[in-house]
Amino acid sequence: MLKKYKLNDHVKMKKPHACQTNEWIITRMGVDIKIKCVACGHEVMLDRLKFEKKLKEVLGDNNEEKKN
């Protein structure tokens, strides 16, 4: 299953963070992907393969809110 995601997307990971949320925002993309916790602001950098394994679903685009 191929999941489409891009910069500034809100994503849901399989396991929750220590602050009990599993929603993150993608802040950097390349070989590695950097995600930021929505609740506490903690940033984590994962390689693309690990990120895709841990990704549960893409919730939406953060840029859509800024355009309207």
C-alpha positions in Angstrom: 0.0 0.0 0.0 1.5 3.3 -1.1 0.7 6.2 1.2 0.9 9.8 -0.2 2.3 12.4 2.1 4.1 15.7 1.6 5.6 18.6 3.6 3.3 20.1 6.3 0.8 17.2 6.2 -0.7 16.0 9.5 -0.1 12.3 9.9 -1.2 9.7 12.5 1.4 7.2 13.7 0.7 3.7 14.9 2.0 4.3 18.5 1.3 7.3 20.6 4.1 9.7 21.8 4.9 10.0 25.5 2.4 13.0 25.7 -0.4 10.5 24.7 -1.0 11.8 21.1 -0.1 10.1 17.9 -0.7 13.2 15.6 2.4 14.7 14.0 3.2 17.3 11.3 5.9 16.6 8.7 8.4 19.5 8.9 11.2 18.2 6.6 11.4 15.7 3.8 14.4 14.1 2.0 16.1 10.8 2.7 15.1 11.4 6.3 11.7 12.7 7.4 11.4 15.1 10.4 8.1 15.1 12.2 6.9 17.4 15.0 4.4 16.4 17.7 1.2 18.4 17.6 0.7 18.4 21.4 4.1 19.0 22.9 6.2 20.2 19.9 8.9 17.5 20.2 10.7 16.8 16.9 11.9 13.4 15.7 13.9 12.5 12.6 13.3 9.1 11.1 14.7 7.5 7.9 12.0 7.2 5.2 11.6 3.4 5.6 11.1 3.5 9.4 8.6 6.4 8.9 6.6 4.5 6.4 6.5 1.4 8.6 5.3 3.5 11.6 2.8 5.6 9.6 -0.9 4.7 10.2 -2.6 7.4 8.0 -2.3 10.8 6.5 -4.9 13.1 8.1 -4.7 16.1 5.8 -2.7 19.0 4.5 -1.7 21.8 6.9 -1.4 24.2 3.9 -5.1 24.1 3.1 -5.9 26.0 6.3 -3.4 28.7 5.4 -4.8 29.2 1.9 -8.4 30.0 3.0 
